[in-house]
Amino acid sequence: MSEGSVRDVRLLSTGECVRLEFAGTRIRSVLPIHRPVDPFTLPWAAPGLFDLQVNGYAGIWFSSTELTISQVQQVLHSYARQGLTGCLPTLITNSAEALEHGLTVLRQARAACDLCRRMIVGIHVEGPWISSLDGPRGAHPLAHVRPCTLAEYHCWQRASGGLVRLITVAPECPGVLSVLPQIAADGVCVAIGHSSASAQQIHEAAAKGARLSTHLGNGCAGMVPRHDNVFWPQLADDLLTASVIADGWHLPTDLLNCIYRCKSASRVVLTSDVSGFGGCPPGRYTTAAVDVEVLDDGRIVVAGQRQFLAGSGASTIDCLQQFHRSTGVPLQQTWDLASRNPRQLLGLPCPEIAEGAVASLTLFHATTADNVLTLQPVAAIIQGQTIVADQGD
């Protein structure tokens, strides 16, 4: 932002109408607006949205062997126009060569592009150390599921320049429980996902350093025993935060409410898990790893069936809106699940709207019709850089 840029907004935290003045990457001042103003004409302002699981957009996958720096820039700009201020680009199960390529390009994009540097605070590797079983494996390609090794982890960190901050694993995958403590000791967050692990394996993983359940309620068998399954131990273990995809398709309302009440407000994270096919029109799409269909109702599924989803087509603010509608959790508390909580999980500073703070915030309008709240992004302010929302996104 240019020196002295100003924005009149309404703070989500208090409802107060204020004028924000910016200087470079920071908020210079937060001052009450004393002149008469209609608060409903002002955008709401809240700490910037953050998503720890985003796979690409508009036909571009971070896991692609053909990923380019310009494509990373394109995807990040789309995210920013949807109100996102920070994220972990996510690479899913693939060959060693493909993962190394994606990690390298993301590192290079961050070095070459100011917006990428501001938004990409790390990388999420989801797989290849996951279950090989149909169901728990989800849309991840079986051909590239493999045992966990410390050598491969070190290869990822070399390729990414140390940017890998989150790794999703299945505790039952060979090598995971022995390697997990060494990865956690590096300060990397280890998550449990795409798993058919026993309760003992889940609790052992948590005791050895796992701190997150990746998209809990998904990436599991379609039918499970009523008592002996992957859900109860992850819900019961207080060491584990749960991420959830609240897009209206991945989880029913009752399960969202149960996860929130079991984990409490401080241990739930909202993620979009947006697919590389997010933003694409309905149709069938093919990658080297998987065939998917984008359905007329917005779901993205593994081609040829309707049960197994292949990521989401929703944005982070869409999922926040749907979670609020489904659970009735007040908007301010819901906002924390997609802003403060994921950052705290990763040990990152949480943005504030205060004098001297880094200018990282999301501006949006909120309208209510028939008691249903709708959120519309206005702009993302990312360390002082403003990206205005595209109403067509």
C-alpha positions as CSV (number, residue, x, y, z in Angstrom):
1,M,0.0,0.0,0.0
2,S,1.1,3.5,-0.6
3,E,2.2,5.7,2.3
4,G,-0.9,7.1,4.0
5,S,-3.5,4.9,2.3
6,V,-6.7,4.7,4.3
7,R,-9.7,2.4,4.6
8,D,-13.0,3.0,6.4
9,V,-14.2,-0.3,7.8
10,R,-16.3,-1.9,10.5
11,L,-14.4,-4.2,12.8
12,L,-15.7,-7.7,13.2
13,S,-14.3,-7.9,16.7
14,T,-16.3,-5.0,18.1
15,G,-18.7,-3.7,15.4
16,E,-17.0,-0.3,15.7
17,C,-16.6,1.9,12.6
18,V,-13.0,3.0,12.2
19,R,-10.5,4.5,9.8
20,L,-7.4,2.4,9.1
21,E,-4.3,4.2,7.9
22,F,-1.5,2.1,6.4
23,A,2.2,2.7,6.0
24,G,4.1,0.2,4.0
25,T,3.4,-3.3,5.3
26,R,1.9,-2.1,8.6
27,I,-1.2,-0.4,10.1
28,R,-0.2,3.1,11.1
29,S,-3.3,4.0,13.0
30,V,-6.8,2.7,13.9
31,L,-9.1,5.7,14.7
32,P,-12.8,6.0,15.4
33,I,-14.9,7.6,12.7
34,H,-16.5,10.7,14.3
35,R,-18.5,11.9,11.3
36,P,-22.0,10.4,10.7
37,V,-21.7,7.1,8.7
38,D,-24.0,4.3,7.8
39,P,-22.2,1.2,9.1
40,F,-24.0,-1.0,6.6
41,T,-22.2,0.8,3.7
42,L,-18.7,-0.2,5.1
43,P,-17.0,-3.5,4.6
44,W,-16.3,-5.6,7.7
45,A,-12.6,-6.0,8.5
46,A,-11.2,-9.1,10.2
47,P,-7.7,-10.8,10.6
48,G,-6.7,-12.2,7.3
49,L,-8.0,-15.7,6.3
50,F,-5.4,-18.5,6.2
51,D,-5.8,-22.0,4.7
52,L,-3.4,-24.8,5.4
53,Q,-4.7,-27.1,2.6
54,V,-5.1,-25.7,-0.9
55,N,-4.2,-27.8,-3.9
56,G,-4.5,-25.4,-6.9
57,Y,-7.2,-23.7,-8.9
58,A,-8.8,-23.4,-12.3
59,G,-7.1,-26.5,-13.7
60,I,-3.7,-25.9,-12.1
61,W,-2.4,-28.3,-9.5
62,F,0.6,-27.7,-7.3
63,S,1.3,-31.4,-7.7
64,S,1.6,-31.2,-11.5
65,T,4.9,-32.2,-13.1
66,E,4.3,-29.2,-15.4
67,L,3.8,-26.6,-12.7
68,T,5.4,-23.2,-13.5
69,I,6.1,-20.1,-11.5
70,S,3.6,-18.1,-13.5
71,Q,0.9,-20.8,-12.7
72,V,1.7,-20.4,-9.0
73,Q,1.3,-16.7,-9.3
74,Q,-2.0,-17.1,-11.1
75,V,-3.4,-19.4,-8.4
76,L,-2.3,-17.3,-5.6
77,H,-3.9,-14.2,-7.2
78,S,-7.2,-16.1,-7.4
79,Y,-7.0,-17.1,-3.8
80,A,-6.3,-13.4,-2.8
81,R,-9.3,-12.3,-4.8
82,Q,-11.3,-14.7,-2.6
83,G,-10.1,-13.0,0.6
84,L,-7.3,-15.3,1.5
85,T,-4.1,-13.7,2.9
86,G,-1.9,-16.8,3.6
87,C,-1.8,-20.5,2.8
88,L,0.1,-23.7,2.6
89,P,0.1,-24.9,-1.1
90,T,-0.5,-28.6,-0.9
91,L,1.1,-31.4,-2.9
92,I,-0.7,-34.8,-2.8
93,T,0.7,-38.3,-3.3
94,N,2.8,-38.5,-6.4
95,S,6.2,-39.8,-7.6
96,A,9.4,-38.6,-5.9
97,E,10.2,-36.7,-9.1
98,A,6.9,-34.9,-9.2
99,L,7.0,-33.9,-5.6
100,E,10.5,-32.6,-5.9
101,H,9.4,-30.6,-9.0
102,G,6.4,-29.0,-7.2
103,L,8.4,-28.2,-4.1
104,T,11.2,-26.6,-6.2
105,V,8.8,-24.5,-8.3
106,L,7.0,-23.3,-5.2
107,R,10.3,-22.2,-3.7
108,Q,11.3,-20.5,-6.9
109,A,7.9,-18.7,-7.1
110,R,8.3,-17.4,-3.6
111,A,11.7,-16.0,-4.5
112,A,10.5,-14.5,-7.8
113,C,7.0,-13.1,-6.8
114,D,6.3,-10.7,-4.0
115,L,2.7,-11.8,-3.6
116,C,3.8,-15.5,-3.5
117,R,6.4,-14.6,-0.8
118,R,3.8,-12.9,1.3
119,M,1.1,-15.6,1.0
120,I,3.1,-18.8,1.0
121,V,4.3,-19.3,4.5
122,G,5.0,-23.0,4.0
123,I,4.1,-26.1,2.1
124,H,1.8,-29.0,3.0
125,V,2.7,-32.5,1.7
126,E,-0.4,-34.8,1.9
127,G,0.9,-38.3,1.2
128,P,2.6,-40.4,-0.1
129,W,2.9,-42.0,3.3
130,I,-0.8,-42.9,3.6
131,S,-3.1,-45.9,3.5
132,S,-3.0,-48.0,0.4
133,L,-6.6,-49.2,0.9
134,D,-9.5,-48.0,-1.3
135,G,-11.6,-45.6,0.7
136,P,-9.0,-44.3,3.2
137,R,-6.7,-43.5,0.2
138,G,-9.4,-41.3,-1.3
139,A,-8.4,-39.9,-4.7
140,H,-4.7,-40.4,-4.1
141,P,-3.0,-42.7,-6.7
142,L,-2.2,-46.1,-5.4
143,A,0.9,-46.4,-7.6
144,H,2.7,-43.7,-5.6
145,V,1.7,-44.7,-2.1
146,R,4.9,-45.8,-0.3
147,P,6.7,-46.3,3.0
148,C,7.9,-43.4,5.0
149,T,11.6,-42.6,5.1
150,L,13.7,-39.9,6.7
151,A,15.7,-39.7,3.5
152,E,12.6,-38.7,1.4
153,Y,11.7,-36.1,4.0
154,H,15.2,-34.5,3.8
155,C,14.8,-34.5,0.0
156,W,11.6,-32.5,0.3
157,Q,13.2,-30.0,2.6
158,R,16.2,-29.5,0.2
159,A,13.9,-29.0,-2.8
160,S,11.6,-26.6,-1.0
161,G,14.3,-24.7,0.8
162,G,12.9,-25.8,4.2
163,L,9.4,-24.7,3.4
164,V,7.6,-28.0,4.3
165,R,5.7,-27.1,7.4
166,L,2.9,-29.7,7.4
167,I,2.9,-33.4,6.4
168,T,-0.2,-35.6,6.4
169,V,0.5,-39.3,7.2
170,A,-1.2,-42.5,8.0
171,P,0.2,-43.9,11.3
172,E,-0.1,-47.5,10.0
173,C,2.0,-46.7,6.9
174,P,5.4,-48.5,7.3
175,G,8.1,-46.3,8.8
176,V,5.8,-43.5,9.9
177,L,5.8,-44.1,13.7
178,S,9.6,-44.4,13.7
179,V,10.3,-41.3,11.6
180,L,7.5,-39.1,13.0
181,P,9.4,-37.9,16.2
182,Q,12.4,-36.8,14.1
183,I,10.1,-34.8,11.8
184,A,8.2,-33.2,14.7
185,A,11.5,-32.3,16.3
186,D,12.3,-30.2,13.2
187,G,9.3,-28.1,14.0
188,V,7.2,-29.6,11.2
189,C,3.5,-30.2,12.1
190,V,2.6,-33.8,11.5
191,A,-1.1,-34.7,10.7
192,I,-3.0,-37.9,10.6
193,G,-5.1,-38.4,7.5
194,H,-6.1,-40.9,4.7
195,S,-5.8,-43.6,7.3
196,S,-7.3,-46.8,8.6
197,A,-5.1,-46.8,11.7
198,S,-6.1,-48.5,15.0
199,A,-6.8,-46.5,18.1
200,Q,-3.4,-47.6,19.5
201,Q,-1.6,-46.4,16.4
202,I,-3.4,-43.0,16.5
203,H,-2.6,-42.4,20.1
204,E,1.0,-43.5,19.6
205,A,1.3,-41.0,16.7
206,A,-0.1,-38.2,18.8
207,A,2.3,-39.1,21.7
208,K,5.2,-39.0,19.2
209,G,4.3,-35.6,17.9
210,A,1.3,-35.6,15.6
211,R,-0.8,-32.5,16.2
212,L,-3.6,-32.5,13.6
213,S,-6.3,-34.6,12.1
214,T,-6.4,-33.7,8.4
215,H,-10.0,-33.2,7.1
216,L,-11.4,-35.3,9.9
217,G,-14.5,-37.3,8.7
218,N,-13.0,-37.7,5.2
219,G,-10.1,-39.7,3.8
220,C,-11.5,-42.9,5.5
221,A,-13.4,-46.0,4.7
222,G,-17.0,-45.5,3.5
223,M,-18.3,-48.0,6.2
224,V,-16.6,-48.4,9.6
225,P,-17.4,-50.4,12.8
226,R,-19.4,-48.4,15.3
227,H,-16.8,-48.5,18.0
228,D,-13.4,-49.5,16.5
229,N,-12.8,-46.8,13.9
230,V,-10.5,-43.9,13.2
231,F,-12.9,-41.2,14.4
232,W,-13.3,-41.8,18.2
233,P,-9.6,-41.9,19.1
234,Q,-8.9,-38.7,17.1
235,L,-11.9,-37.0,18.7
236,A,-10.9,-38.1,22.1
237,D,-7.2,-37.3,21.9
238,D,-6.6,-33.7,23.2
239,L,-3.2,-33.5,21.5
240,L,-4.9,-33.4,18.1
241,T,-6.6,-30.4,16.5
242,A,-9.1,-31.3,13.8
243,S,-9.3,-29.7,10.4
244,V,-12.7,-29.9,8.6
245,I,-14.0,-29.2,5.1
246,A,-17.2,-27.4,5.7
247,D,-18.2,-26.9,2.1
248,G,-21.7,-28.5,2.5
249,W,-20.7,-31.8,0.9
250,H,-17.8,-33.3,2.8
251,L,-19.4,-33.4,6.2
252,P,-23.0,-33.4,7.4
253,T,-24.2,-30.8,9.9
254,D,-24.4,-33.2,12.8
255,L,-20.8,-34.4,12.4
256,L,-19.6,-30.8,12.1
257,N,-21.3,-30.0,15.4
258,C,-20.0,-33.1,17.1
259,I,-16.4,-32.3,16.0
260,Y,-16.7,-28.7,17.2
261,R,-18.1,-29.7,20.6
262,C,-15.6,-32.5,21.1
263,K,-12.6,-30.4,20.1
264,S,-13.7,-27.0,21.4
265,A,-13.2,-23.7,19.6
266,S,-9.5,-23.7,20.0
267,R,-8.8,-27.0,18.4
268,V,-10.8,-26.8,15.2
269,V,-9.4,-25.5,11.9
270,L,-11.4,-24.8,8.8
271,T,-9.9,-25.7,5.4
272,S,-11.3,-25.5,1.9
273,D,-9.1,-28.4,0.6
274,V,-9.8,-26.6,-2.7
275,S,-9.0,-28.9,-5.7
276,G,-7.0,-28.0,-8.7
277,F,-10.3,-28.2,-10.4
278,G,-11.9,-25.6,-8.2
279,G,-13.3,-22.8,-10.4
280,C,-13.7,-25.2,-13.4
281,P,-17.1,-25.7,-15.1
282,P,-18.9,-29.0,-14.8
283,G,-17.4,-31.8,-16.8
284,R,-14.9,-34.6,-16.7
285,Y,-11.2,-33.8,-16.1
286,T,-8.1,-36.0,-16.3
287,T,-4.7,-35.7,-14.7
288,A,-1.8,-38.2,-14.7
289,A,-2.9,-39.2,-11.2
290,V,-6.7,-39.3,-11.2
291,D,-9.9,-38.8,-13.3
292,V,-12.5,-36.6,-11.7
293,E,-15.9,-35.1,-12.5
294,V,-17.0,-31.6,-11.5
295,L,-20.8,-32.1,-11.0
296,D,-23.5,-29.5,-11.7
297,D,-24.1,-29.1,-8.0
298,G,-20.5,-28.1,-7.4
299,R,-19.1,-31.4,-6.0
300,I,-15.8,-32.7,-7.3
301,V,-15.8,-36.5,-7.3
302,V,-13.6,-39.4,-8.4
303,A,-14.9,-40.1,-11.9
304,G,-17.4,-42.9,-12.3
305,Q,-19.0,-42.8,-8.9
306,R,-20.6,-40.3,-6.5
307,Q,-19.3,-41.4,-3.0
308,F,-15.7,-40.5,-3.0
309,L,-15.0,-36.8,-3.2
310,A,-11.8,-35.4,-4.8
311,G,-11.2,-32.2,-2.9
312,S,-13.5,-29.2,-2.9
313,G,-14.5,-26.5,-5.3
314,A,-15.2,-24.0,-2.4
315,S,-13.1,-21.1,-1.2
316,T,-12.0,-20.6,2.4
317,I,-14.6,-17.9,3.0
318,D,-17.3,-20.2,1.4
319,C,-16.4,-22.9,4.0
320,L,-16.4,-20.4,6.8
321,Q,-19.9,-19.2,5.8
322,Q,-21.2,-22.7,5.6
323,F,-19.8,-23.7,9.0
324,H,-21.5,-20.7,10.5
325,R,-24.8,-21.6,8.9
326,S,-24.5,-25.2,9.9
327,T,-23.5,-24.9,13.5
328,G,-24.8,-21.5,14.6
329,V,-21.4,-20.6,16.0
330,P,-21.2,-16.8,16.0
331,L,-19.3,-15.3,13.1
332,Q,-16.5,-13.8,15.1
333,Q,-15.7,-17.2,16.7
334,T,-16.1,-19.0,13.3
335,W,-13.7,-16.5,11.7
336,D,-10.9,-17.6,14.2
337,L,-11.2,-21.1,12.9
338,A,-9.9,-19.9,9.5
339,S,-7.6,-17.3,10.7
340,R,-6.1,-17.5,14.2
341,N,-6.3,-21.3,14.8
342,P,-4.4,-22.5,11.7
343,R,-1.7,-20.0,12.3
344,Q,-1.4,-20.9,16.0
345,L,-1.2,-24.6,15.1
346,L,1.8,-23.9,12.8
347,G,3.5,-21.6,15.3
348,L,2.9,-18.5,13.2
349,P,2.1,-15.0,14.5
350,C,-1.6,-14.2,14.5
351,P,-2.6,-10.9,12.7
352,E,-4.3,-8.2,14.6
353,I,-6.0,-5.0,13.6
354,A,-4.1,-2.7,15.8
355,E,-1.7,0.2,15.5
356,G,1.7,-1.0,14.4
357,A,0.5,-4.5,13.5
358,V,1.4,-6.1,10.1
359,A,-1.5,-5.2,7.7
360,S,-2.9,-8.7,7.1
361,L,-6.7,-8.6,6.9
362,T,-9.7,-9.6,4.9
363,L,-12.4,-7.2,4.0
364,F,-15.9,-8.5,3.2
365,H,-19.6,-7.6,3.1
366,A,-22.1,-9.6,5.0
367,T,-25.8,-9.7,4.1
368,T,-28.7,-11.6,5.6
369,A,-31.8,-12.8,3.8
370,D,-34.4,-15.1,5.3
371,N,-32.0,-15.5,8.3
372,V,-29.2,-16.9,6.1
373,L,-25.9,-15.1,6.2
374,T,-23.9,-14.6,3.0
375,L,-20.3,-13.4,2.9
376,Q,-18.8,-11.6,-0.1
377,P,-15.1,-10.8,-0.1
378,V,-14.1,-7.2,-0.9
379,A,-10.4,-7.3,-0.7
380,A,-7.4,-9.1,0.9
381,I,-4.7,-6.9,2.4
382,I,-1.6,-9.0,2.5
383,Q,1.3,-7.4,4.4
384,G,0.1,-4.1,3.0
385,Q,-0.6,-5.2,-0.5
386,T,-4.2,-4.9,-1.5
387,I,-5.9,-7.4,-3.9
388,V,-9.4,-6.4,-4.7
389,A,-12.0,-9.2,-5.0
390,D,-13.3,-10.2,-8.4
391,Q,-17.1,-10.5,-8.1
392,G,-17.0,-13.1,-10.8
393,D,-14.8,-15.5,-8.8
